[in-house]
Amino acid sequence: MVLAGKLQAETLVRAPAEKFHEIYMHRPHHISNASPEKIQKCHLHEGDWGSPGSIIEWNYVIDRNNRTSKQVVEAIDVKNKSITFKVIEGDILKEYKSFKIVLQTLSKGDFTLVRWIFEYEKLNEDTRAPIKELEFLIHLNEHIDDHLGQA
């Protein structure tokens, strides 16, 4: 019985890697401007934007269902444009014992490769893989890319 899992997806966007990384590191509360139908609200619960140990709370919509997620920023690697979030409260923990999200952006010529990695442990073997959550982030990438292109 395997309960631990890892899921990864990569997409290309036009926005520079630095801009894409920066919006998640210092301005995630602006993501609701890029995609108000997906992200209702993002606010800093504790700490400072862009600092490890900070706690961010998200209100978002998947499949027309309102959801919440409180995450601690576990690590930020500015050089490699990577951020690790650990979910500490919220809807996802109704299905998973633990859940980490890693975002990395990599310059690829005229494009940016956006890599999302989920590391999780299911509560039981009947729990589904978090595919719709990964799809949500892939679609959100498109909205953020469009938003950053207008800036």
ZILINPE-V12497 format. One record per backbone hydrogen bond with DSSP energy under -1.0 kcal/mol. NH is the residue of the N-H (numbers start at 0). CO is the residue of the C=O. E is the energy in kcal/mol with one decimal. If there is no record, write none. Layout:
BEGIN
NH CO E
NH CO E
END
This chain:
BEGIN
4 119 -2.9
6 117 -2.3
8 115 -2.2
10 113 -2.1
12 111 -2.4
19 15 -2.2
20 16 -2.6
21 17 -2.4
22 18 -2.0
23 19 -1.1
24 20 -2.0
25 21 -3.1
26 21 -1.1
29 26 -2.2
30 27 -1.6
32 29 -1.3
33 29 -1.0
34 30 -1.9
37 34 -1.4
38 34 -3.1
39 58 -2.0
40 58 -1.9
42 56 -2.4
44 54 -2.8
45 54 -1.6
50 47 -1.5
52 72 -3.6
53 50 -1.8
54 45 -2.7
55 70 -3.0
56 42 -2.8
57 68 -3.1
58 40 -3.0
59 66 -2.1
60 37 -2.3
61 64 -2.0
64 61 -1.8
66 59 -3.1
68 57 -1.9
69 88 -2.6
70 55 -3.1
71 85 -2.6
72 53 -2.9
73 71 -1.1
73 83 -2.2
74 83 -1.4
76 81 -3.1
81 76 -2.2
82 102 -2.5
83 74 -2.8
84 100 -3.2
85 71 -2.5
86 98 -2.7
87 69 -3.2
88 69 -1.5
90 67 -1.7
92 89 -1.1
93 90 -2.0
94 91 -1.5
95 91 -1.4
96 120 -2.7
97 120 -1.1
99 118 -3.0
100 84 -2.9
101 116 -2.8
102 82 -2.8
103 114 -2.4
104 80 -2.1
105 112 -2.5
107 110 -3.1
110 107 -1.8
111 12 -2.6
112 105 -3.2
113 10 -3.4
114 103 -3.3
115 8 -2.8
116 101 -2.4
117 6 -3.4
118 99 -2.1
119 4 -2.5
120 97 -2.1
121 2 -3.0
122 94 -2.1
126 123 -1.6
130 128 -2.2
133 129 -1.5
134 130 -2.7
135 131 -1.9
136 132 -1.7
137 133 -2.1
138 134 -2.4
139 135 -2.2
140 136 -2.1
141 137 -1.1
142 138 -1.4
143 139 -2.6
144 140 -2.9
145 141 -2.2
146 142 -2.3
147 143 -3.0
148 144 -1.9
149 145 -1.1
END
